[in-house]
Amino acid sequence: MDNVISVVKRSNQRGGRMLSVADLLEAGTLDLDKAGWLISRIEEGSSFLVGAKPGGAGKTTVMGALLVMLPAGVRLYLTDRSAGGFSAEMSASNNSYAKKYIVSYEISPAFYEGYVWGKALRDMFAKTELGFRIAANLHADTVEDAKYQIVTENRVPEYQFNKCGIFVPITLRGWNREIKRIFYFDKERDNRWKELNAEREVSEREAEIQDFLKYCVKRDIRLIEEVRDEWLAWSSGRPPI
């Protein structure tokens, strides 16, 4: 099984089918503009955090759907608290870290698979110094909440927190889940967290990704395995089936 699909499916604690980006678009959780921006940044190797204070808001679903859109050649490593926040496989791997993501199903003191806290969390963030990327969920609605948990409570250096780069909060109202805002750390201009501007100029790559997602919705391509297969084929220049 594809490594990305394997790690994403292991996160499914509630059973049922894992949702894809196409599902999130149809449900109104995510719109094309934000999806295109997020996927283009993740494709380039950005780390990201998904947050919501209430349980059951869909953090793991959103994180998994975005990870499915990683390019070919990227390998995911699930956090393992017993190994200091990273797996033995990861520590034994070679030095080509540019295409490796550390995945945490939740930043939390609870003891479940893929949960990380304390020293293990600090060790996980320290791996960004070697070029590892991070994808993680946490119970936070704002960048300030996320920073408090990671930097203040767990003593992760603030500059390592900022290197995570993207924070995706989920708004939950009843049964409706929506990503209304996205925040990113602007290291190119003034080194601070900013909200994504919906009025910005959409890049050529974002527009191409939007076209791909519209194709998936139109062709009813929903399963994460199918979306990933189509995405890898499309990204390699092969025409969709």
RAHU-V245848 format. One line per field, one symbol per residue. phi: phi as a letter, one per 30 degrees, with the letter a starting at -180 (. if undefined). psi: psi as a letter, one per 30 degrees, with the letter a starting at -180 (. if undefined). burial: + if it has 9 or more other ideal C-beta (glycine too) atoms within 8 Angstrom, else -. A space follows every 10 residues. Layout:
BEGIN
phi: ???
psi: ???
burial: ???
END
This chain:
BEGIN
phi: .eeddddddd dddciidddc dddddddidb cddddddddd ddedjddacc badddidjed ddeddddecd ddjdccbdeb ddcijadddd dcddddddcb ccccdadadd cbeicbaied dddddddddc jdcbbacada cbdddddddd dddcideedd ddddibbcdc ccbicdcbcd bbcbccddcb hbdbddddcd ddddddddde dddddddddh cbeddddded ddddddjddd d
psi: kkeeeeeeff fjffllkkkl eeeeeefgek leeeeeeeee eeefgkllkk lkeklgfgee eeeeeeefgl lkfkkkkkkj efghglleee fflagiffhk kkkkfkjlfl ilkgkklbee eeeeeffffg fklkklllik fleeeeeeee eeefhkkefe effeekkjkk kjjbfkkkjf lkkljiffdg hlklkkjfgl kkleeeeeee eeeeeeeegh jekeeeeeee eeeefffkkl .
burial: ---+++++++ ++-----+++ +++++---++ -+++++++++ +++--+++++ ++----++++ ++++++++++ ---+-+++++ +-+-+++--+ ------+--+ ++++++++-- ---++++--+ +++++-++-- -+++++++++ ----++++++ +--+-+---+ ++++++++++ ++----+++- -+++++---- --++-+---- -+---++-++ -++++++--- ++-+-+++-+ ++++------ -
END
